[in-house]
Amino acid sequence: MACSNLGHTGVTYTGKEDLRETLYELCQSPTITSPTGGDNVAGYIDGTEFKFYKSDNLARPAVVNALLGKAKSNYATVYTNRADALWIKHYPKMKVKLMDQLKPTEGDGAVGVTLALQTVKKWPRQIAAIALKAPIPGGGLHAAAAGLSKDLDLPPGSRKKGLARALRYYMLATYSLVDISSAEAYEGLKNYVGALLVSDQGQILAAGINTGSFRHAEVSMLLSYFRNNPTATKVPENSVIFSTLTPCKGCTGFLSVTKSSNCVIYFGQEDTGKDGKVGKKISTQLSEKTKAPVGRSKEKLPGEIVPDDTEDTEGTGVVAMGTASEIHKVQVDKGLTSCMGTGSIATQIGKAKHAKEVLRSGSEALIHKMLRTRATDAESEVKHAVLTHIGQWLGTSRSVE
């Protein structure tokens, strides 16, 4: 009987089963009716076929494949046996139904279908770059992130000072990723919010930009990491996550169940709405712990102009460097906030002209820092290595299937 083939292991699938049965009958396999063990199954009805996916790991769930591979209609319902599939439980508005709630003689359960196992896995587009060695072989980025404090007095020229400064560079790189995706018009991506997963050794492990629906930047980042690390169920210990905006409610849920026990999460711009309050429970605004990353632009951006000639002026808006080049500096998070009106912050970032200018200033700041001639002390060595890594990663980053 076809229903026995849906959930049992050890069955050789031909791609389609010959016998048509009701969806309810097909979903009576023990591994579906007892979802605490066995396979994670999800699928959708396409004509007379029930096209479904299987996965043995909730970090790489069948429901994501079903959502991405579903019928052309955006309103197709996805059926799954796993209520705890973390990619759906925090987004109740998506059309997802649990298989054990189907009725045998009414509604969806009474629809006659044949099985069609989908063997080609579907993944959302991801941000990828060339493989690079970790810039900080001895590690220490996580300790710097966990112990970061504005009151922390670190000796100039020390390795610890370099690691603390590197955190600003990674946040600046995350903003720059959003800028690049906009400028390069990455296919299938929305240039609203960016996220980076970075190891204790400073290696960029995964990145994400909005790809639509439930796939916000942090979700896209996690899907990319789990896609490329098929045995993983959580991000690595001692890792640091950077997001340009406070995680929303859904992303907070995803991050909560997939982050390692000691993962540190920093965001740049604060979302002052209801979602932002939820996100702040697991993350911290970088500028609360250290001077915020600042951009550089030849254009005069909105904000108060204050003369200054230091490299990392905190500022409250635009800061003129006081040089003949008339290059200005802007605190990126506050610069973006000053561009926003009411409504969705993320959407405005993608559309507001000044927001794009602020993001571009972040990219220009990174380039300026990469080109600087530095001393040969421990602090400068860390900063140079990190900036080189970031530059090479951003320079080769692409949107790929």
C-alpha positions in Angstrom: 0.0 0.0 0.0 1.4 3.4 -1.0 0.9 4.9 2.5 3.4 2.5 3.9 6.1 3.7 1.5 5.8 7.4 2.5 7.4 7.1 5.9 9.2 3.8 6.1 13.0 3.6 5.4 14.6 1.0 3.2 12.2 1.5 0.3 13.4 2.1 -3.2 11.5 4.9 -4.7 10.9 5.2 -8.4 9.8 8.8 -8.0 6.1 8.1 -8.3 3.8 5.5 -6.8 1.2 3.9 -9.1 -1.7 3.7 -6.6 -3.9 6.8 -6.0 -5.2 7.1 -2.5 -6.5 9.9 -0.4 -4.0 12.3 1.2 -5.3 11.1 4.6 -4.5 7.5 3.8 -1.1 8.4 2.5 -0.3 10.1 5.7 -1.0 7.2 8.1 2.6 5.9 8.1 3.9 5.4 11.7 6.8 7.8 11.1 4.2 10.5 10.3 1.6 9.7 13.0 4.4 9.5 15.6 6.4 12.7 14.7 8.6 12.5 17.7 10.8 10.1 15.8 11.5 9.0 12.3 11.5 11.1 9.2 10.6 14.8 8.8 8.2 14.8 5.8 6.7 17.8 4.0 5.0 18.2 0.7 2.3 19.8 -1.4 -0.5 18.8 -3.9 0.3 19.5 -7.5 -2.5 18.3 -9.7 -3.1 14.6 -8.9 0.3 14.2 -7.2 1.5 14.7 -3.7 5.1 15.9 -4.1 7.0 15.5 -0.9 10.4 15.7 0.6 12.1 13.8 3.4 14.8 14.9 5.9 16.2 13.3 9.0 17.3 16.7 10.5 15.2 19.6 11.5 18.1 22.0 10.8 17.7 21.0 7.1 13.9 20.5 7.1 11.8 19.0 4.4 9.4 21.9 4.9 11.9 24.4 3.5 12.3 22.2 0.4 8.5 21.9 0.0 8.0 25.7 0.4 10.6 26.4 -2.3 9.5 23.6 -4.6 5.7 24.0 -4.2 3.3 24.5 -7.1 3.5 27.7 -9.1 0.6 29.2 -7.1 1.9 31.1 -4.1 -1.1 29.9 -2.3 -0.3 26.2 -2.4 -0.6 24.6 1.1 2.4 22.7 2.5 1.6 19.6 4.6 4.1 18.4 7.2 4.2 15.9 10.0 6.5 18.1 12.2 4.9 20.9 14.2 8.3 21.6 15.7 9.9 22.3 12.3 11.7 25.5 13.3 11.4 27.1 9.9 7.6 27.3 10.2 6.6 27.4 13.9 7.5 31.1 14.2 5.6 32.1 11.1 2.0 31.0 11.6 0.7 33.0 8.7 2.2 30.6 6.1 -0.2 28.1 4.6 1.1 25.0 6.4 -1.1 22.1 7.7 -0.2 19.3 10.0 -0.7 15.8 8.5 -2.2 14.3 11.7 -5.0 16.9 11.5 -6.3 15.7 8.2 -9.8 14.1 8.1 -10.4 10.8 6.2 -13.6 11.8 4.4 -13.6 15.6 4.2 -11.4 18.6 3.1 -7.8 18.1 2.0 -7.7 14.6 3.5 -10.2 13.3 1.0 -8.3 14.5 -2.1 -7.1 11.6 -4.2 -3.3 11.7 -5.0 -0.4 9.6 -5.9 3.0 9.8 -4.2 5.9 11.6 -6.0 9.1 11.7 -3.9 11.2 14.8 -4.8 14.8 13.7 -4.8 16.3 17.0 -5.9 16.6 19.2 -2.8 15.5 22.8 -3.1 17.5 25.6 -1.4 17.1 29.3 -1.4 19.7 31.4 -3.1 22.7 31.9 -0.9 25.6 34.3 -0.6 28.9 32.5 -1.3 32.5 33.6 -1.7 35.9 31.9 -2.3 37.2 29.7 0.5 39.5 31.7 2.7 41.8 30.8 5.6 40.9 32.2 9.0 42.5 35.6 9.6 43.0 35.0 13.4 44.6 31.5 13.7 44.9 31.7 17.5 41.2 32.7 17.9 40.0 35.2 20.4 37.2 37.0 18.5 34.5 35.4 20.6 36.2 36.4 23.9 36.5 39.9 22.6 32.8 39.9 21.7 31.7 38.4 25.0 33.8 40.7 27.1 33.3 43.9 25.1 32.5 47.0 27.1 32.8 50.7 26.5 34.5 51.0 29.9 37.1 48.3 29.0 40.6 49.9 28.9 42.7 48.0 26.4 46.3 48.9 25.9 47.0 50.5 22.5 49.0 48.2 20.2 47.8 45.1 22.1 46.2 42.0 20.4 43.1 42.4 22.6 42.6 45.9 21.3 42.9 44.7 17.7 40.3 41.9 18.3 37.9 44.5 19.9 38.3 46.8 16.9 37.8 43.8 14.5 34.2 43.5 15.8 33.4 46.9 14.3 34.9 45.9 11.0 32.7 42.8 10.8 29.6 44.9 11.5 30.8 47.3 8.8 31.3 44.4 6.5 27.7 43.3 7.1 26.4 46.7 6.2 28.7 46.6 3.1 27.2 43.3 2.1 23.8 44.9 1.9 25.3 47.7 -0.1 26.9 45.3 -2.6 23.8 43.2 -3.0 21.9 46.4 -4.0 24.6 47.7 -6.3 25.1 44.4 -8.0 21.4 43.6 -8.1 21.9 40.1 -6.8 19.2 37.9 -8.4 16.5 36.8 -6.0 17.8 38.9 -3.1 16.3 42.0 -1.4 18.9 44.5 -0.2 17.3 45.3 3.1 19.1 43.5 5.9 22.4 41.5 6.0 23.8 38.9 8.5 27.2 37.3 8.9 28.2 34.2 10.9 31.9 34.5 12.0 34.1 31.9 13.8 36.3 32.5 16.8 39.2 32.6 14.3 37.5 35.4 12.3 36.5 33.3 9.3 33.2 34.2 7.7 31.3 30.9 7.8 28.0 32.0 6.2 26.1 35.1 5.2 22.5 36.0 4.4 20.4 38.7 2.7 16.6 38.7 2.5 15.4 36.2 0.0 11.7 36.8 0.6 8.9 35.2 2.7 10.2 33.6 5.9 13.8 33.7 4.6 15.0 36.9 6.3 18.7 37.6 6.4 19.4 35.6 9.5 17.3 32.6 8.3 19.1 32.7 4.9 22.4 32.8 6.8 21.5 29.7 8.9 20.1 27.8 5.9 23.4 28.5 4.0 25.4 27.2 7.0 23.4 24.0 7.4 23.4 23.4 3.7 27.2 23.5 3.6 27.6 21.6 6.9 25.2 18.7 6.6 25.9 17.1 10.0 25.5 20.3 12.0 22.4 21.1 14.0 23.7 24.3 15.6 26.2 27.0 14.6 29.7 26.4 16.0 30.6 27.1 19.6 32.4 30.4 20.2 30.9 32.0 17.1 29.7 35.5 16.6 26.7 36.6 14.6 26.4 40.1 13.1 23.1 41.5 11.8 22.5 45.0 10.4 19.1 45.1 12.1 17.6 43.8 15.4 16.4 40.2 14.7 12.6 40.1 14.2 10.3 37.7 16.1 10.7 34.9 13.6 14.5 35.2 13.2 14.8 35.4 17.0 13.0 32.0 17.2 15.3 30.5 14.6 18.4 31.9 16.2 17.3 30.7 19.7 17.2 27.1 18.7 20.2 27.0 16.3 22.8 29.2 18.1 25.5 27.5 20.1 25.4 27.7 23.9 27.7 30.7 24.0 27.1 32.4 20.7 27.2 36.2 20.8 24.8 38.1 18.6 25.3 41.8 17.7 23.1 44.0 15.6 23.7 47.4 14.2 20.5 49.4 13.7 17.8 49.1 16.4 14.3 48.2 15.3 12.3 50.2 17.8 9.1 48.4 17.0 7.5 45.3 18.7 9.8 42.9 16.8 12.9 44.8 17.9 12.0 44.3 21.6 11.8 40.6 21.0 15.1 40.5 19.2 16.9 42.4 21.9 16.3 39.4 24.2 19.0 37.4 22.5 21.1 40.2 20.9 22.9 43.4 21.7 23.4 46.6 19.7 27.1 46.9 19.0 27.2 50.6 19.7 26.0 49.9 23.3 29.3 48.2 23.8 31.8 50.1 21.7 32.0 53.0 19.3 29.7 52.2 16.4 31.2 51.6 12.9 31.4 54.8 10.9 31.2 55.3 7.1 33.0 57.6 4.9 31.5 59.5 2.0 32.3 62.4 -0.3 28.6 63.3 -0.2 27.2 65.3 2.7 24.8 63.0 4.4 21.9 64.0 6.8 23.0 64.9 10.3 25.0 67.3 12.4 28.5 68.0 11.1 31.3 68.2 13.6 35.0 68.6 12.7 37.2 65.7 13.8 40.3 64.0 12.4 40.3 60.7 14.3 39.8 57.3 12.6 36.9 56.0 14.7 34.9 59.0 15.8 31.6 57.9 17.3 29.5 60.9 16.3 25.7 61.2 16.1 25.3 61.8 12.4 27.7 63.0 9.8 31.2 64.0 10.9 33.5 66.0 8.7 37.1 64.8 8.9 38.4 68.4 8.8 40.6 67.7 5.8 40.8 69.3 2.3 39.3 66.2 0.8 35.9 67.0 2.4 35.2 63.4 3.1 32.5 63.0 5.8 32.0 60.3 8.4 28.7 59.0 9.6 27.7 56.6 12.3 26.0 54.0 10.2 23.3 52.8 12.6 22.1 56.3 13.6 22.6 57.5 10.0 20.2 54.8 8.8 17.7 55.5 11.6 17.6 59.2 10.7 16.5 58.2 7.2 13.5 56.2 8.4 9.8 57.2 8.5 7.0 55.0 9.9 6.3 51.4 8.9 8.7 48.6 8.1 12.3 49.7 8.7 13.7 46.9 6.5 11.6 47.9 3.5 12.6 51.5 3.8 16.3 50.6 3.9 15.9 49.0 0.5 14.1 52.0 -1.0 15.3 55.2 0.8 17.9 57.1 -1.2 19.7 58.4 1.9 19.8 54.9 3.4 21.6 53.7 0.3 24.0 56.5 0.6 24.7 55.7 4.2 25.3 52.0 3.3 27.6 53.1 0.5 29.6 55.2 3.0 30.2 52.1 5.0 31.7 50.3 2.0 33.9 53.4 1.3 35.1 53.3 5.0 36.1 49.7 4.7 38.1 50.4 1.6 39.8 53.3 3.3 40.8 51.1 6.3 42.1 48.4 4.0 44.4 50.8 2.2 45.9 52.4 5.3 49.5 51.9 6.2 49.7 50.4 9.7 52.3 49.8 12.4 53.8 46.4 13.1 52.4 45.9 16.6 50.0 43.1 17.6 46.9 45.3 17.3 47.7 46.3 13.7 48.5 42.8 12.7 45.0 41.6 13.8 43.3 44.5 12.1 45.3 44.1 8.9 44.5 40.3 8.8 40.8 40.8 9.4 40.4 43.6 6.9 42.2 41.6 4.3 39.9 38.6 4.9 36.8 40.8 4.8 37.9 42.5 1.6 38.6 39.3 -0.2 35.4 37.8 1.0 33.2 40.7 0.0 35.1 41.1 -3.3 34.3 37.6 -4.3 30.8 37.3 -2.8 28.0 36.3 -5.2 24.4 35.2 -5.1 24.3 31.6 -6.2 21.8 28.7 -6.3 
